[in-house]
Amino acid sequence: MTIPPRLPVPPGATDCHMHIYGPPERYPVAPTNPTPVPFAYDLDAYRTLRTALGLTRTVVVQPTAYGADNACTLDAVAALGADTARAVVAVTPETPVAELERLHAAGARGARAFLMKGGVVPWERLHALAAHVAPLGWHVQLQFDGGEMEAREAAIRGLPCPVVIDHVGRFHDPVPPDAPPVRALRRLLATGRVWVKLSSPYGVSRSGPPDYADVAAIARALVATAPERLVWGSNWPHPNEAEPKPAVAPLLDLLGAWTPDAATRRAILVDNPAQLYGF
């Protein structure tokens, strides 16, 4: 049984980052997949969680497990319903325009670039990917080690479409909020074209639960910089975490500790996702 969050959850609240995995006989794992696939987690389990948390909208993000085969992700969006679900898919600069248009009609609003082991588009092809999906109004969603943020800042600034950066910047090595890589992320956020997901604080935290104080300090700095370009995600089913998996309600409650008021939390949970994903 999922314990509801203490944080009041407004109508239209959106989980902007989760994954769906299906039966391997229907959704074969790509040979590039770098980690085991949690097949035990299915859409019915997520629906139960979403209801318990008081969330009403979902962004299904293509996992690295399936490479550029978006079937499982799109089937999940279709099952959740066009009014409450969107997708971030994996495509390449060579993906035919007709296929991009099909993905868009199925609910895709962004192209994921997982810039670590298992991704399908490397840094040197990122500009071409962004140019390819920009005519549809899509963004590119980036996940990489935030320690590279300064080195990658110019390239990210030069991308010809909006950019979403995952997991509070995902700084693999602990850094304070005034560290140069975090300052680079804040500069990107301040451009008006870059968004950040407040998700997966456990992924890189050294201080650990329940507060994840090291990542929380960065999250608060981002909220102070541009709360209108932040969104929240559960990262369910936490595919790279060992059992027992993190409970999602406390992760949602962290947003209350990171934000100064209910209006800011509503923007992050409702208004910002509506703008970014077209709800």
N, C-alpha and C positions, 0 to 999 in steps of 0.2 A: 504494500500500500504506500502510495506517495503522499508525504506530508505536504500540505499546501504551503506556499511561501508566506512569510510574515508581511512582506511588501505588498501593499495594495496594487493589484494588477488592473490597469485600465482596459476598457473594451477596445478591441482591435490590436492588442499587444502581439508582437511578432517575435518568433524565434528565427533569427536570421542566419543561423548556421547549425545544421544538423545533417546527418547522413543516413541513408537507408541501404541495407544489404539484403539480398534475396537468396533463394536457393541456388546453389552453384550449378545445378543442371539447367537452370533457366538463365542465369546471369553468370557466365564463366568469368573467372578472375583473369586479368591481363597478365602476361608474362613479366611485365615491368613492375608488378605489385611488390612493394618492399616489406610488407608486414602481414601477419595473419589476419584473416577476415572474420569478423564476429557474426557468423550467420545466425546466431540465436536471436538477434535483434530484428524485429520486423515492424511493419507499419501499424499493426493493431496495438503493439506495445507502445509505440510512440503516440498514437491517438489517445490512449489512456493517460499517458503522462501529460500531454498537452492540455487535456481537459482538467486534470487535477491541478495544474499550475495556473489555470485561468487564461491561457494563451489561445488566440483564435486564428493566427496566421503563421505560415511556415515558409522558410526558404530552404529547399533541399539542395545541398551542395554535392556535386559529383565527387565521390571518393576516389583516391588514387587506385584503389583495388581494381576498378573497371577501365582504367586508361581512358581512351576517348570513346568508349561504348557507353552512351548515356541512357540506355534502355531502362535500367533499374530506377535511376533518378526520375526520368520522365514518367514512368509508370506510377511512381509514388505521387508525383504532382497530380496526375490525372485522377488517382484514387482519392486524394485529399480534396480536390475540386479547384477549378480555375479561380473561384472567388477568394480562396484562402491559401493558395500555394503558388510559389514561383520556384524557378530552378536557376542554379549556376552550373554551367555545363563545361565539359572539356572539349575544346576544338583546337584546330591548328590554323595557321595562315593559309593552308591548302584546302580547308574544308569548303566545299562548294557553297556559293551564295544561296542556292535553293535549299540546301540542308540547313543553313543558318536561319532561313525564313521559316522552315518547318519547325525548328527548335523554338523559335520565337513564338510561333502560333501555339506551341505546346506549353508555353510559360517561361521559357528561358529569358533571363534579363542580364546575364553576365557570363563571362568566360573565365574559368579558373586557370591560373598559372601556378602550379605547385612547383616551386623553384628549388626543390631538393630531390633526393632520390625517389624515383617513381613517377615524376612529372613528365608530361608529354611536350611541353614547350620550355626551352631553356631561355636564359636571359637574353642571349643574342638574337632571339627571334620574337622577343616580347613586343617590340615596336610594331613589327609586321602583324602580329596577332591583334594588337589594339586598333591598328588602322583597318583591319579586316572587319572587326565587329562594330566599330564606331558608327557606321551608317544606320545600324539598327537601334541606336540609342543605348547600347549595352555599355557596361563597365568591364574592366578586367579586375579580377580578384587575385591578390598576390599573397603567397605564404612563403616566407624565407626567414633566415636568421636575422633578427633585427640588429645584431652587431654590425651588419653590412650597411645599415641605413645611410650613413654618410656617403659611402662609396657609391650607393645606388640612387642617391637623391636626384642627381641631374637627369638620369635616365627616366626615373619615375615622373619627374616634372615634364619631361618631353613627350610623354605618351599622349596620343591624340584622342583620348576618351577619358571619362572618369575612372578613378582607381579606388579599390577597396583593399585595405591591408588587414590581414587576419590577426586575431588573438593578441590584442593590445601590443602589437608590434613583434611579438614572439622573440624577445631578447634572450637568447640561449644562456649567455653569461649574465649574472645579476648586474644591473646598472641602476644608479639612482636617477630620479627624474630630471636632474640637471646635467646628466652625462651627455656628451656630444651626440651619440646615436639617438637619444630621446629628443634632444633639441632638433635634430634633423627631422624626426617624425613630426614634431610639433610644427615645424616650418612647412612641411608638406600639407599637414592638416589645415593650416592657415591659408593655403592657396585657394581654397574654395572648390577644388576639383578632386580632393583626396578624402576618403572616408576611412574610418577604423572600426573594426568589430571588437567590442568589449566581450571577449569570449575566451574560454580555456585558460583561466589564470593559473590553474594547477599544472599546465603543461611545462612551464619553465621555472616555476617558483621554487626558490630554495628555502624560504621561510615557512611555506606550507600552510595547511588549513588551520583554523577555519577562515582566517583573514587574508592569507596570501599577501602579507604586508608589502613585500618588495614589488610585486606586480600592481598591487592596489595603489601605491604611490605614483606609478606611471599612469594608471587609469585616471586618477584624480587630476593629474597634470593635463591630460588630454581633454577631460571635461572642462577644465578652466580655459582651454585654448579654443575649442569649437564644438560645443555640445550639439550643435545643429547638424553635425556630420559624423555622429557616432550612432551605432546600432548595437544591439545585444544578441548573443547567440548562446545556445546551450552546449553546442558541440556533442550532443547526444549521438550515438551511444558511447562517446569517449573511447574511440577505437584503439588508441595507443596506450591506454591506462590499464594497469593490472587490476584484477578483482581485489577488493570490492570497488566497483566503479563509483565516482563521485555522485552524490545526490544533487539533483538539479535545483530543487527549491532553495537550498542555501546559496547556490551560485547566483540565482536570481535576486536573492536578498542582498547580496553584495552590492548590487546596483544602488540600493538605498544608502549604503555607506560611501559610495563614490560620488553621489550627486547631491547638490545642495537643496533641492526642493522637488515637489511633486510635478511641477511644470516641466522641469528638465527631464525627469524620469519618463513622463508621458512622451516628450519629444523623442527620446531614445527608443522607446518601446513601440510607439505608434506612428508619430508624424514622420520621423526620418525614414523608417522603412517604407512607408507609403510613397514617399518621394523617390527613393532609390529604386524600388522594385515595381512601382506602378500599381499598387493595390488601390 
